[in-house]
Structure formats: structure tokens, C-alpha cells
Amino acid sequence: MDLKLINDQKQDIGNITVSDTLFDRQYNEALVHQVVTSYLSNARSGTRAQKGRSDVACSGRKPWRQKGSGRARTGSVSNPIWRGGGKVFPNSPEDNFAKKLNKKMYRAGMSVILSKLIRDKRLTVIDSISLSSHKTKELTEKLQNLGYEDVLLLVNEIDENLYLSSRNLPTAHAMDVSQVDPYSLLKFKNILITSDGIKRLEELFT
């Protein structure tokens, strides 16, 4: 299939031929959900921790005698039903949130997402994205001229100017194609990818 190719002035300069296998795939919502949830789960660090009743810093003394006080019997202030007591089933920093997903399913999921972006006219191919300086203002003006606000910029190899100028923008993010992930593709309203980035995607996912 052919995709329209534009320059940094948003002028049509021709077409670029791309793989039907990667960019013309039927939408599969269940597969997309599985790919995204797997990616987000694998990104979790698992560093959270809670204290059980044996980990709470408190006295081991029995608060009051077993009988005769008129109060409910209790043996420790670390009791989970007490304020400040330990958790019944505490989270552990060793918790593993990883979800296995084989390469074939991941590639298929990325293909479905890319195909959906093209059908929804959210993915645009540009010949190149070049900046003369690392100033955020220059990139902002370029994106305004192209008519993009919430946009993900995908390039084959990100240079220093593009990285520095985009890192302070809340509605724009520049990324190397080799690091692209399903969540980022769905997070941004528009995707702007260079022509050499398209070729790199085909090498990665076909």
C-alpha cells in the first residue's frame, strides 16, 4: 500500500510504499488489549512494600489482662484490626508483575495498532525532522506549522537537538523507532514518523 509523504511545510511530495502485512491488518481489540496490558505490567518495578504484623515497630507486651477489664481480649498492638497494626496480606517488594507474551503476538499487536492509526488518519509520514538548534521554541513553531499539538515524533535515529527540544514539551515526545511501544502509540493523538523510520519499523516487525 502507498502512504502520502509530506515535508516540514506540510506539502505533499509524493507517496511511499509500505508493507501491507504491517500497515494493513484487520483490527483485533482483544489482541491490542493483551499487548498493552502486558507491556504496562512488565514495566512495573515491583518496589512497593507493606509491613505485616511481625514487621511493625511496637511493643510485644500484652496491652491489658485477658479477663476482667470489660474490653475485648487482645494480645498485641500489632494486630491487623488495630490502627497502626500490620497488614494481613502485605505487598512484598519481590512481587513479580511480569506477563509473558511471545514475539509473534507482540509483532501482530503492533501491526494491528499501526494499521488502525493509518485508517484513523492519525499517522503521517514526513521526509525528515531536522532542527538547527536545541531550542524548544523552534520545535514548537515547526509543529504549529504542521498543525500538530499532541504528537509522538518517531525517527530512525534521534539526534541531540530533537531530544533536547522535545523533552520539555508536555504534548510532544520524540522517540527512536527501535524503542517504540504500544502504549506510546495509543497515548498520543497523532504520530509523525520519518520515511526512514517507516523502513526501520518494517525491519523490526515483519
Secondary structure, DSSP 4 states (H G I P E B T S, - for coil): -EEEEE-TTS-EEEEEE--HHHHS----HHHHHHHHHHHHHHH--------BTTTS----S-SS-SSSSSSPP-S-TT-TTSTT--BSS---TT--------HHHHHHHHHHHHHHHHHTT-EEEES----SSS-HHHHHHHHHHHT-SSEEEEESS--HHHHHHHTT-TTEEEEEGGG--HHHHHHSSEEEEEHHHHHHHHHHH-
